[in-house]
Amino acid sequence: MNRELKFRIWDKQNKIFIYERGASHKRLAISLVGLVYHGGYDDVLSENDYVVQQYTGLQDKNGKDIYEGDIVRGEFYDEEYRHSEIIEHEVVFYGGAFNIASSNWHKPTLEIIGNIFEK
């Protein structure tokens, strides 16, 4: 899968998202194993202070990037019952794939309506 790798960090103490483009947080770095560094390699931030979330490679109908932990609303076709319905669902990863990649989602209807931290 060729997907742009982007991340955001939820700062539990300040209750804000930190994006890689954030000018005030240029010293933050994320390792390949998900550790968050502030400054040098010896300054690893506690996992209790931050949550790292990955970009899904999809955008919602308004052009906003969808990250894991976002809550999306969209049209979903239920094959078992042969009907469509609008549902809300949290975006999560399962073994490297995200559940909204299912062909049952009508992608143009997806809209971010929140996230798991700012309910």
C-alpha positions in Angstrom: 0.0 0.0 0.0 1.5 3.4 -1.0 0.2 5.7 1.6 1.7 8.9 2.9 3.0 8.3 6.4 1.9 11.1 8.7 1.4 11.1 12.5 -0.1 13.4 15.1 0.4 13.3 18.8 -2.2 13.8 21.5 -0.7 15.7 24.4 -2.5 14.3 27.4 -1.4 17.1 29.8 -2.3 20.1 27.6 -5.2 18.3 25.8 -4.1 19.3 22.3 -3.0 17.6 19.1 0.5 18.2 17.9 1.0 17.9 14.2 4.3 17.6 12.4 3.7 21.1 10.9 3.3 22.7 14.3 5.9 25.5 14.5 6.1 25.4 18.3 6.8 21.7 18.4 9.6 21.3 15.9 11.8 19.4 18.4 9.4 16.5 18.7 10.3 13.3 16.8 8.6 9.9 16.6 10.7 6.7 16.3 9.8 3.8 14.1 8.6 1.9 17.3 6.4 4.8 18.3 8.6 6.5 21.0 8.3 10.3 21.2 11.5 12.3 21.6 11.8 15.9 22.7 15.1 17.2 21.6 18.0 14.6 21.8 17.9 10.9 21.7 18.1 10.6 25.5 14.9 12.7 26.1 12.2 10.1 25.5 8.8 11.3 26.7 6.7 9.1 28.9 4.0 7.0 27.1 1.7 8.3 29.9 2.0 11.8 28.5 1.4 11.3 24.8 -0.6 9.1 22.3 0.7 8.7 18.7 -1.9 8.4 16.0 -1.3 7.5 12.3 -2.9 9.0 9.2 -5.1 6.6 7.3 -4.4 7.9 3.8 -8.0 9.0 3.4 -9.6 12.4 3.6 -13.2 13.1 4.6 -15.7 14.8 2.3 -14.4 18.2 3.4 -10.8 17.4 2.6 -9.6 16.9 6.2 -7.1 14.1 6.8 -8.5 11.1 8.7 -6.3 9.8 11.5 -6.8 6.8 13.8 -8.9 7.8 16.8 -11.1 10.1 14.6 -14.8 9.5 14.8 -16.4 9.5 11.3 -20.0 9.5 10.1 -20.7 8.0 6.8 -22.9 5.7 4.7 -22.3 2.0 5.2 -23.8 -0.8 3.1 -24.7 -3.9 5.2 -24.3 -6.9 2.9 -26.0 -9.3 5.3 -29.2 -7.2 5.5 -28.8 -5.5 2.0 -29.4 -2.0 3.1 -27.5 1.3 3.6 -27.4 3.3 6.7 -25.6 6.3 8.1 -23.4 5.3 11.1 -20.8 6.8 13.3 -17.6 4.8 13.8 -14.2 5.2 15.5 -11.2 4.8 13.1 -8.9 2.1 14.3 -6.0 0.0 12.8 -6.1 -3.8 12.8 -2.8 -5.4 11.8 -1.7 -2.5 9.6 -5.1 -2.0 7.9 -7.8 0.4 9.0 -11.4 -0.6 9.3 -12.9 2.2 7.1 -11.0 0.8 4.2 -13.8 -1.7 3.8 -15.5 -1.6 0.5 -18.8 -1.4 2.4 -18.1 2.3 3.2 -19.3 4.9 0.7 -16.1 7.0 0.9 -17.5 10.3 -0.4 -19.9 10.4 2.5 -17.3 10.1 5.3 -17.1 13.1 7.6 -15.0 13.6 10.7 -17.3 14.5 13.6 -14.8 14.3 16.4 -12.1 12.1 17.9 -11.7 9.8 20.9 -10.1 12.5 23.1 -12.3 15.6 22.4 -15.8 14.1 22.8 
